Amino acid sequence: MQNNRYKIVLLRHGESVWNKENRFTGWTDVELSELGIEEAKIAGQTLKKEGFVFDLVFTSVLKRAIETTEIVLRKMAMLQRTDLCEIVCAWQLNERHYGALQGLNKTEMAQKYGEKQVHIWRRSYDVRPPELNAADFEKQNKLKIFENTPKDKLPKTESLADCYVRAVGYWNSEIAPAIKAGNKILVSAHGNSLRAIVKYLDNIGDDEISNLNIPTGAPLVYELAENLKPIKHYYLGDQNEIAAQIEKVKNQGKLK
């Protein structure tokens, strides 16, 4: 902390193989694409160039976020420095659960149900997609990566409002105290869990949040006052490229 300010970094994982294929991903545990690996490398290089170091990284239990975290820290020459940087994996930072839409192509869903409906599923605050069926829900709940997730917290589907409850709850219970304790923090998570945190930090309205799109692999820096209210925020990296990436995210689910 300098001049009564805290500085943290939020990072959406690099492009996943299902991002590349324009599929709803949610809690499905897919890996990074080749581009996603490169995005994570560039993010790590950028953070190192800008002089960032981290004491503590909060990430989800999903491999695309964990892989991004490891690549970033490796590029920052911090991955093996466990005496300096601790990684905490938390299910509360998982992506929003897209229910029965998981694995389906967004453009194909727009052709079937219309762009408006797909936009509502993707970006509305309180509308949940259709639930997983019983067989898929049971299969999900047996996965090893969710063994430490409370059984009553395993979702069949989620709205952003549901994601907000768990992600912001975790921010307040775990991340905020760690920031106030003076730790240098990276939150390496997902588009919607980060949208929930940004909504909370910037006090974005339920209707306005639909316009917020977070690009993959672009470090988002928040400078916070002593009470953890934002002073300013900004992306690191090529601003034209970041703008193009935001537009790319925005256009997912539209008819080609």
N, C-alpha and C positions, 0 to 999 in steps of 0.2 A: 504494500500500500504506500502511495506517495501522495502528499498534499491532501490527506483524508479521502483518497480515492482508491477503489479497488478496480482491478482490470481482470476480466475473465474472457475466455474464448468459448464460443459455441461452434460446433462443427458437425454438419450433416455428413454422414458417411459418403464415400465415393460411390459412383454409379455402380449399382448391382446388376447382375445378369438379367433380373426381371425388370429393373428400370430400363435397361437397354431394349428389352422386348415389349416395353410399355404395358406391363402387367401390374395389377394390384398385388402388392406383396404382403403388407401387414406383418403378422407374426410368423410367416413362412421363413425358414432359415436358409436364405440363399447367399451365395458368395458374391464377391466383387467381380465386375467385368474387368477386362484389360484396361479400359479407360478409367474405371473406378480405382484400380491400383495406381495408375499414373496420377490421377487427381489427388490421391492420398499422399503420394510422394511429393507432388508440387506443394501441397498444403504444409507438409513437414518442412520442406526447404524454405518456404515463405516465412513460416513461424520462426525458424532458426535465424534467417536473415534479419528479421525484425527484432531479434533479441529476446524472444519469449523462452521461458523455462517453466516447467510445471512441477509442483509438489504432488499433485493429486489429479487423477483423471477419473471422471464418472462416465461410464458407458452402459450400454444395455447388455442383455445376455445373448443377443443375436450376432452371428458371426460377421456380418458385413460391417457392423459398428466396431466390433473387437478388432477385426483385420485392419480397418482404417486406423484405429488407435495405435496398433502395433507398428504399422508402416510409418505413421507420423512420428512416433517416438524414435523409431530407428533412424529416420532421416535427421532428427534433432540430436542424434547420438545419446538418447536418453533411455532406450528400451531396456538395456541391461543394468541401468542404474537404479535398481530397486531400493537402494538406500536413500535415493533422492526422490523417486517418483512412484507412487502407489496407484494401481489401477483397481477401481471398484466397479464390478458389474452388477447392475440393478435392473430387475424386470420392470420396475416402474418407469424406466426410460425407454422401454420398447416402443416400436412404431405403433401407431393406432391399428387396432385389429379391424380388418375389412370384411370379416365374416365370410359368407358364401362367395363373395367377389374375388377372394384371394386366388391368384393364378389365372384369372381371366384378363383378356386384353382390353384395355380401356377404349380404344378406338372401335373395336368390335361391339363393345357394350353401348357405345354412343350410337352406332348404326342400329342396334336392336331397340334401345330404350330412349334415344335422343340425347343430344349434348347437354340439355338442361338437367335431365335426371342424373347423368353421370357427374356433372358439376356439383349437384346437390350432395351426392354420395361422397365426392372427393373433398369438397371445401365447405359445406355447411357446418354450422357449429353443433347442432343438436339432433341431426338426423342420422340414424344408424342404418347401415346396409343390411340386407337380409342375413339371417344367422347361419352359422355352420349347421349342417345336419348332424344328427346324433352320432353317426359313425365317424365323421371327420373330427367332431369335437372330442370324442373318446381317443382317437388316434393322436390328436394334438396333445392331450393331457398326459399321454404316456411318454412323450419325448423327454429325453434326459435334460435338455437345456431348461425345462420348466419345472424340474424336480424341487427347486427351492421357492417356487411361486406358490403362495397359498391357494389351495384348491378352490376356495370361494372367490378368488380373484382371477381365475382363468376365464377369459371371455369367449362368448360365441360370436360377438360382434361389438363394435364400439363406435360411438360418435366422437367428434373432437372434444365435446364436453366431458365424456367419460375419460378420455386420454388426459385431459386437463386436470381432472381430480387427482389421478395418480402421479403425473409428472410434476405438477405444481406442489402437491403434497410432499413429494420427495425433495423438491427444491427447498421447501421451508424446513423440513425435518433434518436433512442431511447436507445439502449443498450450501445453503445460506450460512449455517454455523461454521462450516469449513472455510468459507470465504472470510467471515468475520474473525476467524482464528488466525488469519494472515496467510493461508495457503494460496498458492498460485494455481488456479483451477482451469482445466479443460473439460468441457462437457461434450463428449463425442457420441452423438445419438442419431436421431432420425427426423425426417421432415416434419411429422406431426407432433412428436414429443417436444421438439424444439419450437414449433409454432405455438404450442401451449405455453411454454416458458416465456417466449417473447410476448405473447398476448398478456400474460401476467405482468411482466416487467414494464411494458409500455402502455398497459391499461387500454388495450385495443378492444373495441366493442364487439359484441357477438356477431353483428352483421358485417362489420368491417374486416374481421379476421379472414373472411373468404378471399380477400384480395392479397393476402400475404403468401408469397411463395419463397421457399428457401432452397437455393441451389445446392447440388452435391459438391462436396470437397472444397468449399470456400469458407475460410475462417472468418467468423463474425465476432468482432471484438465489442464487448460492452464495458464502458467505464461507469462505475457505480459510485454514488455518494456513500457516506458512512452508514446511512440507513438502508443501503442497497437499492435506492431509487436510481434509475438511469440518468446519467449526465449526457452521454452521447453514445452512439454505436456506429460501426462502420465495418465493411468487408475489407480484408486484406487481399491484394493481388490485382490482376489486370481488370480494371473496372468495366471495360467494354466487354470482356469475356464473361464477367459475372452477370452483367445485364443480359447478355445473350442466353446464359444458363437459366436465369430467372424466367425469361420469356419461354424457354423450352419447357420448363416445369409447368408454367401457366397453360401451355397449349396441349398438355397431355389430356386425353379424353375428348379431344375435338375431332370431328370428321376431317379426313385429309382431302 
